[in-house]
Amino acid sequence: MRALLIEDNLVIATITSRCLKALRFTEVDVAYDGEDALKYLSKQKYNIILVDWMLPRTSGLDIVRCIRASKDHCKTPIIMTTGKSDKKDILTALQTGVDAYLVKPISPQVLKERIDKILTK
């Protein structure tokens, strides 16, 4: 299984990547900004994508829009990870096309439960 993690904070990216590898993902690619994410997406297919909302250069929402518009990735599950906890932000992300919305800090157990639920649909 392969995951794409789009996260600009190195510490969070390292911890989340380790969590993903401990779950079931044998390969985890990490993009630190939206442009790098688009490069990964142009070369690889993923079983799941985790994307931070607030990224340098391109927002997480814009990345989600690109993924949902792509014929290769439009059905790939997406989890939005963010510090934004306002109901309006959650609704915006869900309307944009994310499958789950997790507010940071994210516990490994919650991440596991969300991924299990999404991938067993």
N, C-alpha and C positions, 0 to 999 in steps of 0.2 A: 504494500500500500504506500501511496505517495501523498505528501501534504505540502502545500505552499503556505508559508507563514510570512505575512507582510507586516512588519513591525519595525519602527525606527529606533526604539529604545533597545540598546544592546543587551542590557541585563534582562529585560523582559523577554526579548527574543531568545536568549540562551536558555532561560528557565522553561519557556513554553516549548521550545524545540526539544528539550530533554523530556518533557512530559509527553509530547507526541511520540517520541521514539519509544518511551516506556509503554505506551498504550499498544500500538500495533503498526505504526508507520515505520517502515524500514528506511525510507528516504524522506528527509524533510529539507526542502529548499527554503532559504530565508532571503527575502528581499527587504531592504531597509528604506525603500521609498517606492512611490508609485511607478516611476519609470523602470526601475529594476524589475518590479512585479510584472509589468507588461512584457519585458524581455523574456522572463521565465515562462509566462503564459504562451508566448509565441513559439516556444520550443518544446513544451512538455504538457502532458495531461495529468490532472491530479484527481485524487479521490475526495479531497476536501481542501478548502481554502480558508484560512483565518486571516482577517484583514483588520488592521487598526483604522479607526476613523480619521484621526489626525496624523497625516503623513506629510513629509516635505514634498514639494513640487506638485503632487496630485493627491487629492483627498481620497480617503477610503471609499467614500460614496461614489466618486467618479470611477474608481477601480471596479466597484460592484456593477455599475452601469455598463462598463466595457465588457465585463465577464458575461453579464446577462445578454448582451448584444452579440456575443461571439457564438458562432455555430459549434465550435469545438468545446466550449466551456459553459454554455448556457444552462446546462442541467447540473453542473458541479455544485455540491452543497457549499454554502458560504456561512461562516460564523464571523460576525462583527465583534471585535473586542475594542473597548473604549473606556475612557473615564467619564464619558457623558452618560448621566443617569436620568436626565429629564424625559418625561413621558413623550414629549413632542419629538425629541431626538430618536427615541426608540421606534416610534411610529414611522418617522421618516425613513429610517434604515430598513424597517420591515417592508414598507411600500416600495423601496428601491430594489428589493429582491433578496435580502439576506434571509437565511433559514433560521438563524438564532442570533441573539444579541446578548453578549456577556459584558458586564461592567467590571472593570479592573478595580482591585486586584482579583484575579480569577484563581479559585482553588483548583488544584489538579483533579479533585473528585468531581466538581461541577463540570469541568471541561470534559472529563471522561463520560459522564452521563449524557451531556449534550451530544457529543460525537456518536456515542452508541445509539442514541435515539434517532439522530439524523441518518446514520448509515444503515439502520435496520428498517427504514421506511419501505 
